[in-house]
Amino acid sequence: VSTQSTWSSEERQLDRQIRSITLEEQKILKSCKQAVKKGDPHVVKVLARELVQSRKAKTRIFKAKAQINSIALQLQQQLAQFKMVGALQKSTEVMQLMNSLCKLPELQMTLQLMSKEMMKAGLIEEMVSSTFETEDDELEQETEEEVNQILQQIIDGAFTGVNAGIGKLPTAAEPAQEEEQEDDDLAARLNALKQS
C-alpha cells in the first residue's frame, strides 16, 4: 500500500509541475503579444523560444507520467501474479491434505458395494413388477369370465320363453372355434384349387 501511495504522490507532483508550466506559458504569450504591439522583434524571438522550451518540458513531464503509470501497472500485475502463486501453493497443500484424509481404496470398495446393492435392488424390483403384471392379467381374465356369466344369467332371466339362441352371449371359446372353421374352409378351397 505504501508503494502505491508513493506512486500517486509522485503523479500529483508531476500534475502540479504541468499546471505551473501552463501558467507560465500563458504569461509568456501575454508578454509576447505586448512585445509585438511595441514592435520589438528581438524580445518576441526570445519569448517564443521560451514558449517552445516550456512546451517541450511539458511534453517530457507527460511522458514521465505515462512511464510512471506503466511501471505502477506492471508492479501491480507482478504483485497479483505473486499472490496467485501463493494461492496455488496453498491449494496444492490443501489438495494433498484432502488426498491423505480420503483413502481412495476404501472409497472405491464402498462404491463397488453400493453398486452391487443397487443392482440387487433393481433385479428385485423387476421381479416384483413382472409378478404383479402376470397376476393382473390373470385377474382381468377371471373378472371378464365372471362378467360374462353374470350377463348370461341376466339375459337368460330376461328372455325366458324367447328363442334360446338369440339371447346367448358368445364366450371366449366360440371365436376360436369360428376361426378354426374359417381356416378349414380356406384349406378346403386351396385343396380344390390344387386338384383342378
C-alpha positions as CSV (number, residue, x, y, z in Angstrom):
1,V,0.0,0.0,0.0
2,S,2.9,2.4,0.8
3,T,4.3,1.8,-2.7
4,Q,1.0,2.8,-4.3
5,S,0.7,5.9,-2.2
6,T,4.3,6.8,-3.2
7,W,3.4,6.4,-6.9
8,S,0.2,8.5,-6.5
9,S,2.1,11.3,-4.7
10,E,4.7,11.4,-7.5
11,E,1.9,11.6,-10.0
12,R,0.3,14.5,-8.1
13,Q,3.7,16.4,-8.1
14,L,4.0,16.0,-11.8
15,D,0.5,17.3,-12.3
16,R,1.5,20.4,-10.2
17,Q,4.5,21.0,-12.4
18,I,2.4,20.7,-15.6
19,R,-0.1,23.3,-14.2
20,S,2.7,25.7,-13.3
21,I,4.3,25.4,-16.7
22,T,0.9,26.0,-18.3
23,L,0.5,29.2,-16.3
24,E,4.0,30.3,-17.3
25,E,3.1,29.7,-21.0
26,Q,0.1,31.9,-20.6
27,K,2.3,34.7,-19.1
28,I,4.8,34.3,-22.0
29,L,2.1,34.5,-24.6
30,K,0.7,37.7,-23.0
31,S,4.2,39.2,-22.9
32,C,4.8,38.2,-26.5
33,K,1.6,40.0,-27.6
34,Q,2.7,43.1,-25.7
35,A,6.2,43.0,-27.4
36,V,4.5,42.7,-30.8
37,K,2.4,45.7,-30.1
38,K,5.5,47.7,-29.1
39,G,7.3,46.5,-32.3
40,D,10.3,44.8,-30.5
41,P,11.2,41.7,-32.7
42,H,14.2,40.7,-30.5
43,V,12.0,40.3,-27.4
44,V,9.4,38.4,-29.4
45,K,12.0,35.9,-30.6
46,V,13.3,35.3,-27.0
47,L,9.8,34.9,-25.7
48,A,8.9,32.5,-28.5
49,R,12.0,30.3,-27.7
50,E,10.9,30.2,-24.0
51,L,7.4,29.2,-25.1
52,V,8.9,26.3,-27.2
53,Q,11.1,25.2,-24.3
54,S,8.2,25.2,-21.9
55,R,6.1,23.1,-24.3
56,K,9.0,20.6,-24.6
57,A,9.3,20.4,-20.9
58,K,5.6,19.8,-20.5
59,T,5.8,17.0,-23.1
60,R,8.7,15.4,-21.2
61,I,6.6,15.6,-18.0
62,F,3.7,13.9,-19.7
63,K,6.0,11.1,-20.9
64,A,7.4,10.7,-17.4
65,K,3.9,10.5,-16.0
66,A,2.9,7.8,-18.6
67,Q,6.1,5.8,-17.7
68,I,5.3,6.0,-14.0
69,N,1.7,4.8,-14.7
70,S,3.1,1.9,-16.8
71,I,5.6,0.9,-14.1
72,A,2.9,1.1,-11.4
73,L,0.6,-1.2,-13.5
74,Q,3.5,-3.7,-14.1
75,L,4.2,-3.8,-10.4
76,Q,0.5,-4.4,-9.6
77,Q,0.5,-7.2,-12.2
78,Q,3.5,-8.8,-10.7
79,L,2.1,-8.5,-7.2
80,A,-1.1,-10.2,-8.4
81,Q,0.9,-13.0,-10.0
82,F,2.8,-13.4,-6.8
83,K,-0.4,-13.6,-4.8
84,M,-1.8,-16.2,-7.3
85,V,1.4,-18.3,-7.0
86,G,0.9,-18.2,-3.2
87,A,-2.7,-19.2,-3.5
88,L,-1.8,-22.1,-5.9
89,Q,0.7,-23.3,-3.4
90,K,-1.9,-23.2,-0.6
91,S,-4.4,-25.0,-2.7
92,T,-1.8,-27.7,-3.6
93,E,-1.2,-28.2,0.1
94,V,-4.9,-28.4,0.8
95,M,-5.4,-31.0,-2.0
96,Q,-2.5,-33.1,-0.6
97,L,-4.2,-33.0,2.8
98,M,-7.5,-34.0,1.3
99,N,-5.9,-36.9,-0.5
100,S,-4.2,-38.1,2.7
101,L,-7.6,-37.8,4.6
102,C,-9.6,-39.5,1.9
103,K,-8.4,-43.1,1.5
104,L,-9.0,-43.9,-2.2
105,P,-9.0,-47.7,-2.0
106,E,-11.6,-47.7,0.8
107,L,-13.8,-45.3,-1.1
108,Q,-13.6,-47.5,-4.2
109,M,-14.6,-50.6,-2.2
110,T,-17.6,-48.7,-0.7
111,L,-18.7,-47.5,-4.2
112,Q,-18.4,-51.1,-5.5
113,L,-20.5,-52.5,-2.7
114,M,-23.1,-49.7,-3.2
115,S,-23.2,-50.5,-6.9
116,K,-23.8,-54.2,-6.2
117,E,-26.6,-53.4,-3.7
118,M,-28.2,-51.1,-6.3
119,M,-28.1,-53.8,-8.9
120,K,-29.8,-56.3,-6.5
121,A,-32.5,-53.8,-5.7
122,G,-33.1,-53.3,-9.5
123,L,-33.4,-57.0,-10.1
124,I,-35.8,-57.4,-7.2
125,E,-37.9,-54.6,-8.4
126,E,-38.0,-56.1,-11.9
127,M,-39.1,-59.5,-10.5
128,V,-41.8,-57.9,-8.3
129,S,-43.2,-55.8,-11.2
130,S,-43.3,-58.8,-13.6
131,T,-45.1,-60.9,-10.9
132,F,-47.7,-58.2,-10.4
133,E,-48.2,-57.9,-14.2
134,T,-48.9,-61.6,-14.6
135,E,-51.3,-61.5,-11.6
136,D,-53.0,-58.5,-13.1
137,D,-53.5,-60.4,-16.4
138,E,-55.0,-63.4,-14.6
139,L,-57.3,-61.2,-12.6
140,E,-58.5,-59.5,-15.7
141,Q,-59.3,-62.8,-17.4
142,E,-61.2,-64.1,-14.3
143,T,-63.1,-60.8,-14.0
144,E,-64.1,-61.0,-17.7
145,E,-65.4,-64.5,-17.3
146,E,-67.4,-63.6,-14.2
147,V,-68.9,-60.5,-16.0
148,N,-69.9,-62.7,-19.0
149,Q,-71.5,-65.3,-16.6
150,I,-73.5,-62.5,-14.9
151,L,-74.6,-61.0,-18.2
152,Q,-75.6,-64.5,-19.4
153,Q,-77.7,-65.1,-16.3
154,I,-79.3,-61.7,-16.7
155,I,-80.1,-62.3,-20.4
156,D,-81.4,-65.8,-19.7
157,G,-83.6,-64.5,-17.0
158,A,-85.0,-61.6,-19.0
159,F,-85.7,-63.6,-22.2
160,T,-87.2,-66.7,-20.8
161,G,-89.6,-68.1,-23.4
162,V,-87.8,-66.3,-26.3
163,N,-85.7,-68.2,-28.8
164,A,-82.8,-69.7,-26.9
165,G,-80.1,-68.8,-29.5
166,I,-80.9,-65.1,-29.6
167,G,-80.0,-64.1,-26.0
168,K,-76.9,-66.1,-25.7
169,L,-73.6,-64.2,-25.4
170,P,-70.5,-65.5,-27.2
171,T,-67.9,-66.8,-24.9
172,A,-64.1,-66.6,-25.4
173,A,-64.0,-70.2,-26.8
174,E,-66.6,-69.5,-29.6
175,P,-64.4,-67.0,-31.6
176,A,-61.6,-69.6,-31.6
177,Q,-64.0,-72.2,-33.0
178,E,-65.2,-69.8,-35.7
179,E,-61.6,-69.1,-36.7
180,E,-60.8,-72.8,-36.9
181,Q,-63.9,-73.3,-39.1
182,E,-62.7,-70.4,-41.4
183,D,-59.2,-71.9,-41.6
184,D,-60.7,-75.3,-42.5
185,D,-62.8,-73.7,-45.2
186,L,-59.8,-71.9,-46.7
187,A,-57.7,-75.1,-46.6
188,A,-60.5,-77.0,-48.4
189,R,-60.7,-74.3,-51.1
190,L,-56.9,-74.4,-51.5
191,N,-57.0,-78.2,-52.0
192,A,-59.8,-77.9,-54.5
193,L,-57.8,-75.3,-56.5
194,K,-54.7,-77.5,-56.4
195,Q,-56.6,-80.6,-57.7
196,S,-58.2,-78.7,-60.6
